[in-house]
Amino acid sequence: MKTMTMLRAPAKLDASAVTSLATKVRHAVDKGPGEINIDLSSVRYIDSGGLGAMILMWKSVDKTIHRLVFTNPSEFATEMLKNTNLDKIFNFK
């Protein structure tokens, strides 16, 4: 049975904040196959550490049994991800 996990990113997405989020993603992965959704609607700030941590989360998920999806990106998050071309790599809803 596949699971669906919903997580919310904090307004300030820096390296320290993403550490907590990455831990939650690992717990979701441990639950078994499924989709992990991270809501970006509250994000108002992302620094390079936050972007790097998002990439590490993305790489850590086994794409054959899990799907990591970033949902409802705020206008700021959308612009930041477009400017770094990460919008072409990550899954969005």
C-alpha positions in Angstrom: 0.0 0.0 0.0 1.4 3.4 -0.9 1.3 6.2 1.6 0.9 10.0 1.1 2.7 12.3 3.5 1.9 16.0 3.6 4.6 18.3 5.1 4.7 22.1 5.3 7.9 24.1 4.7 8.6 27.0 7.1 8.5 30.6 5.9 12.2 30.9 6.2 13.8 28.0 4.4 17.5 28.1 5.4 19.9 25.2 6.2 18.8 25.0 9.8 15.1 24.9 9.0 15.5 22.4 6.2 17.3 20.0 8.6 14.0 19.5 10.5 12.1 19.1 7.2 14.7 16.6 5.9 14.2 14.5 9.1 10.5 14.4 8.4 11.1 13.3 4.8 13.3 10.5 6.1 10.6 9.4 8.4 8.1 9.4 5.5 10.5 7.3 3.4 10.8 4.8 6.3 7.0 4.3 6.2 7.3 2.7 2.8 6.5 3.5 -0.8 4.4 6.6 -1.6 4.3 10.3 -2.3 5.8 12.9 -0.1 4.3 16.4 -0.6 6.0 19.5 0.7 3.8 22.6 0.8 5.8 25.7 -0.1 3.0 28.2 0.2 4.4 29.8 3.3 7.9 30.2 2.0 9.1 33.9 2.0 12.9 33.3 2.1 15.3 30.7 0.8 19.1 30.9 1.1 21.8 28.9 -0.6 21.8 26.4 2.3 18.1 25.9 2.0 18.4 25.3 -1.8 21.3 22.9 -1.2 19.3 21.0 1.4 16.3 20.8 -0.9 18.6 19.2 -3.5 19.9 16.7 -1.0 16.4 15.8 0.0 15.5 15.3 -3.6 18.6 13.1 -4.2 18.0 11.0 -1.0 14.5 9.8 -2.1 14.5 6.6 -4.1 12.5 7.7 -7.2 11.5 4.1 -8.0 9.3 3.7 -4.9 8.8 7.4 -3.7 7.8 10.6 -5.3 8.9 13.9 -3.7 6.6 16.7 -4.8 6.7 20.4 -3.9 3.2 21.8 -3.8 1.6 25.3 -3.8 4.9 27.2 -4.1 4.6 30.9 -3.0 5.4 33.5 -5.5 8.8 34.0 -3.9 9.6 30.2 -4.0 8.5 30.0 -7.6 10.8 32.9 -8.6 13.7 31.5 -6.7 13.3 28.0 -8.1 13.0 29.4 -11.7 16.1 31.6 -11.2 18.1 28.5 -10.2 16.6 26.3 -12.8 15.4 23.8 -10.1 11.9 24.2 -11.4 13.1 21.9 -14.3 14.3 19.2 -11.9 11.7 19.1 -9.0 8.1 17.8 -9.3 5.5 20.4 -8.6 1.7 20.4 -8.1 
